[in-house]
Amino acid sequence: MRIRGSTLLRAEPERVWLVLVDWERQASWMPDVAWIRVDGPERGLGARLSVRTKVVAVPMVTDRVVVTAWEPPRRLGVEHRGLVRGRGEWLLTPVPGGTSFEWTEELTMPPGRLGELALRLYGPIQRRMLRRSLTNLSRLVGPLASP
């Protein structure tokens, strides 16, 4: 399953980046995340995260995520290594008025066709969660700094 979302954030890429990589605070703007814990000292490339996901406000599974791309403040990539597998990427591009932010997830879930069916059924909910995350992120990063 592929999920994509994008938005214009009225903040500089550097400000957006700082909010994105505040791992423990991500649950405050991602409605499908109960909590995130960094497992080890690394917080950038190679960082290992435990992410407790939730479905309709009910905590469900703890996903394992590894940071696989770290290009501040332009690109961040992760690999999902839990029940849900795949890759995610955040791209930040400076534009007049702020930052163009693009979020892409390529996800699979075992076992085979049953996992595909589960993702297909959950897909519309996940897409709504991504849109809500983008809205929440927009509120959180705040306006551009004054020159």
PLY file of the C-alpha trace (Angstrom):
ply
format ascii 1.0
element vertex 147
property float x
property float y
property float z
element edge 146
property int vertex1
property int vertex2
end_header
0.00 0.00 0.00
1.28 3.41 -0.94
0.20 6.52 0.96
1.24 10.04 0.03
0.44 13.42 1.43
1.84 16.89 1.03
1.28 20.35 2.39
2.78 23.83 2.52
4.11 24.58 5.98
4.50 28.23 6.91
7.88 27.70 8.56
11.46 27.39 7.37
12.77 23.86 6.62
15.14 24.09 9.60
12.24 24.74 11.99
10.16 21.94 10.46
13.12 19.55 10.72
13.55 20.24 14.43
9.89 19.39 15.05
10.05 16.23 12.90
13.09 14.77 14.66
11.81 15.46 18.16
10.96 11.76 18.26
9.29 11.66 21.65
6.98 14.54 20.71
5.69 13.01 17.46
2.75 11.43 19.26
1.47 14.97 19.92
0.82 15.52 16.21
0.42 11.98 14.81
-3.05 10.75 15.81
-2.18 7.09 15.12
0.83 7.09 17.49
0.49 6.51 21.25
4.19 7.02 22.02
7.70 6.81 20.56
10.85 5.71 22.37
14.41 5.98 21.04
16.17 2.66 21.64
19.83 3.59 22.09
22.01 6.67 21.95
21.71 7.39 18.21
19.05 9.97 17.27
19.98 10.47 13.60
21.04 8.02 10.89
20.75 4.49 12.25
18.51 5.48 15.16
16.21 2.68 16.30
12.74 3.63 17.46
9.92 1.77 19.13
6.60 3.23 18.00
3.39 2.24 19.77
0.64 2.65 17.20
-3.04 3.01 17.88
-6.16 2.35 15.88
-9.21 4.47 16.70
-7.50 5.66 19.93
-6.78 2.08 21.11
-3.05 1.23 21.48
-2.35 -1.80 19.31
1.17 -2.86 18.36
4.70 -1.62 18.87
6.40 -1.07 15.53
10.18 -1.10 15.13
11.54 1.69 12.96
15.11 2.41 11.83
16.25 5.76 10.40
17.76 4.96 6.99
18.20 8.45 5.47
19.29 11.57 7.34
19.88 14.72 5.28
18.97 17.70 7.51
16.88 19.71 6.78
15.83 18.13 3.48
15.18 14.39 3.71
14.48 11.77 6.34
13.82 8.11 5.58
12.77 5.21 7.78
12.30 1.49 7.45
9.39 -0.16 9.27
10.48 -3.52 10.69
7.54 -4.58 12.81
4.21 -6.15 11.96
3.88 -3.47 9.29
6.91 -3.38 7.01
8.13 -0.98 4.41
9.65 2.44 3.99
8.66 5.98 4.76
10.15 9.25 3.59
9.76 12.93 4.44
10.96 15.48 1.90
11.28 19.16 2.78
11.74 21.73 0.02
12.14 25.45 0.70
9.55 27.50 -1.19
8.44 31.12 -0.98
6.29 31.32 2.12
7.73 28.29 3.89
8.39 24.63 3.24
6.80 22.16 0.87
6.49 18.95 2.87
5.90 15.58 1.22
5.28 12.36 3.17
5.31 8.97 1.45
4.80 5.51 2.97
5.18 2.18 1.13
3.79 -0.48 3.46
3.23 -4.22 3.48
1.92 -6.57 6.10
2.34 -10.33 6.35
1.03 -12.88 5.68
0.69 -12.38 1.94
-2.85 -11.81 0.67
-4.34 -11.60 4.17
-1.92 -8.78 5.02
-2.75 -7.05 1.75
-6.45 -7.26 2.55
-5.90 -5.85 6.05
-3.94 -2.89 4.64
-6.55 -2.32 1.93
-9.32 -2.20 4.55
-7.27 0.02 6.86
-5.98 2.23 4.02
-8.78 4.85 4.13
-8.29 5.26 7.89
-4.53 5.55 7.46
-4.96 8.19 4.76
-7.21 10.23 7.09
-4.61 9.90 9.85
-1.91 11.16 7.49
-4.03 14.19 6.55
-4.70 14.91 10.23
-0.99 14.55 10.97
-0.18 17.12 8.29
-2.76 19.54 9.70
-1.44 19.05 13.23
2.16 19.47 12.08
1.23 22.71 10.32
-0.19 24.10 13.56
2.82 22.94 15.56
5.62 24.39 13.43
4.15 27.90 13.55
4.66 30.83 11.20
7.79 31.92 9.39
10.29 33.95 11.36
10.22 37.67 10.60
13.17 38.98 8.55
0 1
1 2
2 3
3 4
4 5
5 6
6 7
7 8
8 9
9 10
10 11
11 12
12 13
13 14
14 15
15 16
16 17
17 18
18 19
19 20
20 21
21 22
22 23
23 24
24 25
25 26
26 27
27 28
28 29
29 30
30 31
31 32
32 33
33 34
34 35
35 36
36 37
37 38
38 39
39 40
40 41
41 42
42 43
43 44
44 45
45 46
46 47
47 48
48 49
49 50
50 51
51 52
52 53
53 54
54 55
55 56
56 57
57 58
58 59
59 60
60 61
61 62
62 63
63 64
64 65
65 66
66 67
67 68
68 69
69 70
70 71
71 72
72 73
73 74
74 75
75 76
76 77
77 78
78 79
79 80
80 81
81 82
82 83
83 84
84 85
85 86
86 87
87 88
88 89
89 90
90 91
91 92
92 93
93 94
94 95
95 96
96 97
97 98
98 99
99 100
100 101
101 102
102 103
103 104
104 105
105 106
106 107
107 108
108 109
109 110
110 111
111 112
112 113
113 114
114 115
115 116
116 117
117 118
118 119
119 120
120 121
121 122
122 123
123 124
124 125
125 126
126 127
127 128
128 129
129 130
130 131
131 132
132 133
133 134
134 135
135 136
136 137
137 138
138 139
139 140
140 141
141 142
142 143
143 144
144 145
145 146
